[in-house]
Amino acid sequence: MPKIKRSRKPPPEGWELIEPTIDELDAKMREAETDPHEGKRKVEAMWPIFRLHHQKSRYIYDLFYRRKAISRELYEYCLKENIADKNLIAKWKKQGYENLCCLRCIQTRDTNFGTNCICRVPKPKLESGKIVECIHCGCRGCSG
């Protein structure tokens, strides 16, 4: 399988520690992109891709902000090379968005009534026993 093309600049120190996990997530992403989507709704075919994108960005975020296991230089390299989503990480740093699943869930232009997605509604405010699933990414509640 061909390697993902990166910039000519060599990766910073510490890259060899996170590279196996990034490569594994990239392989899962390629697999999710080529999965057959017969029998699924159009939006359901995209859900595994959204989940893997979230997982890869959350991995980089946790390594830098929570565990402090990677350097700022490596973190910025990952953002510059689009290994992690810098806009999603920027939202995770804000209060109330720590568990945000994807950026489409907070964009009001994608909904009928100009509000956030149903997965952003706190669980206690929803009807009990009703399973709520986001139409954008398949999330079942990321408001905390």
C-alpha positions in Angstrom: 0.0 0.0 0.0 1.5 3.4 -0.9 2.4 5.8 1.8 0.4 9.0 2.2 2.3 11.9 0.6 3.5 14.4 3.1 5.4 17.6 2.7 9.1 17.4 1.8 10.0 18.6 5.3 10.9 15.6 7.5 8.6 14.9 10.5 9.8 16.2 13.8 11.1 14.1 16.7 8.5 11.8 18.2 6.8 11.1 14.9 7.9 7.4 15.1 5.9 7.0 18.3 2.6 8.1 16.8 3.1 6.9 13.3 1.9 3.3 13.8 -1.4 4.5 15.2 -1.9 7.1 12.5 -1.1 4.5 9.8 -3.6 2.1 11.4 -6.3 4.8 11.4 -5.5 5.7 7.8 -5.9 2.1 6.8 -9.3 1.9 8.5 -10.3 5.1 6.8 -9.4 3.7 3.4 -11.4 0.5 4.2 -14.4 2.6 5.3 -14.2 4.6 2.1 -14.4 1.5 0.0 -17.0 -0.4 2.0 -20.1 -1.2 0.0 -23.0 1.0 0.9 -25.9 -1.0 -0.6 -28.9 -1.1 1.7 -27.8 1.9 3.7 -29.1 5.5 3.5 -26.8 7.9 1.8 -25.8 9.6 5.1 -25.3 6.3 6.8 -22.5 5.4 4.4 -20.5 8.4 5.7 -20.8 7.7 9.4 -17.8 5.4 9.7 -15.7 8.0 8.0 -16.8 10.7 10.4 -16.1 8.4 13.4 -12.6 7.7 12.2 -11.9 11.3 11.5 -13.0 12.2 15.0 -10.9 9.3 16.5 -7.7 10.5 14.8 -8.2 14.1 15.8 -9.1 13.1 19.4 -5.9 10.9 19.5 -3.7 13.9 18.6 -5.6 16.2 20.9 -5.3 13.8 23.9 -1.6 13.3 23.3 -0.8 17.0 23.3 -3.3 18.5 25.8 -4.1 15.7 28.2 -1.1 13.4 28.4 1.5 16.0 27.2 3.2 13.1 25.4 4.1 15.0 22.1 5.9 18.3 21.5 4.3 21.4 20.2 6.4 21.1 17.0 4.9 17.6 16.3 1.4 18.8 17.2 1.7 21.7 14.8 3.1 19.3 12.1 0.1 17.1 12.5 -2.3 20.1 12.1 -0.3 21.4 9.1 -0.3 18.1 7.3 -4.1 17.7 8.0 -3.6 14.6 10.1 -5.9 16.1 12.7 -8.7 18.6 12.2 -7.6 21.9 13.7 -11.1 23.4 13.7 -12.6 20.5 15.6 -9.7 20.7 18.1 -10.3 24.4 18.5 -13.9 23.7 19.5 -12.8 21.0 22.0 -10.8 23.6 23.9 -14.0 25.7 24.5 -16.3 25.0 27.4 -19.4 23.0 26.4 -17.8 21.5 23.3 -15.4 19.1 25.0 -17.2 16.0 23.5 -18.3 17.5 20.2 -18.5 14.7 17.5 -18.2 16.8 14.3 -18.5 20.4 13.2 -21.6 19.8 11.2 -23.6 19.2 14.4 -23.1 22.8 15.5 -23.7 24.4 12.1 -27.2 25.9 12.2 -27.4 26.2 8.4 -27.7 22.4 8.0 -30.9 22.1 10.0 -34.5 22.9 9.1 -35.2 25.3 12.0 -31.8 27.0 12.3 -30.8 25.2 15.5 -28.1 22.7 16.5 -28.3 19.0 15.8 -30.3 16.7 18.0 -27.2 15.0 19.4 -26.3 18.3 21.1 -29.4 18.2 23.3 -28.6 17.0 26.8 -29.9 13.5 27.5 -32.1 14.5 30.5 -34.0 16.9 28.2 -34.8 14.2 25.7 -37.8 11.8 26.0 -36.8 8.7 28.0 -36.5 5.5 26.1 -36.2 7.2 22.7 -32.9 6.5 20.8 -31.6 9.6 19.2 -29.2 9.4 16.3 -27.6 12.4 14.5 -28.3 12.3 10.8 -24.9 13.9 10.0 -22.5 11.6 11.7 -24.5 8.9 13.6 -23.6 10.3 17.0 -26.0 9.3 19.8 -25.4 12.4 22.0 -22.2 14.4 22.4 -23.5 17.2 24.7 -22.2 15.5 27.8 
